[in-house]
Amino acid sequence: MVAKSDASRRPPQAVAVAVLCHICHRPTLLACRNCGRPACDEHLAGSVCDECRVGRRGSRPGAQA
C-alpha cells in the first residue's frame, strides 16, 4: 500500500482569483455591494461603485424599478 501525502489528506483551500474592474479594467478582488460587478478600490465608495453611486446603473440585475 502506498502512503498518501499530507496534501492529498487536507481539504482543498479556496483561492481568490482577481477579476477586472468594470470601470477601469484593472485586476481587483472587490465587488460593488449594489450591482455585484467587480470594482477596484479607486472606484468604490463605501462598497458601492461610482456608477451605482451617481445613478448611472440600476440596482441588481433583474430587479424591477
Summary of the structure (lengths in Angstrom):
residues: 65
radius of gyration: 18.5
end to end distance: 63.2
largest distance: 64.0
contacts: 127
relative contact order: 0.17
helix: 17%
strand: 15%
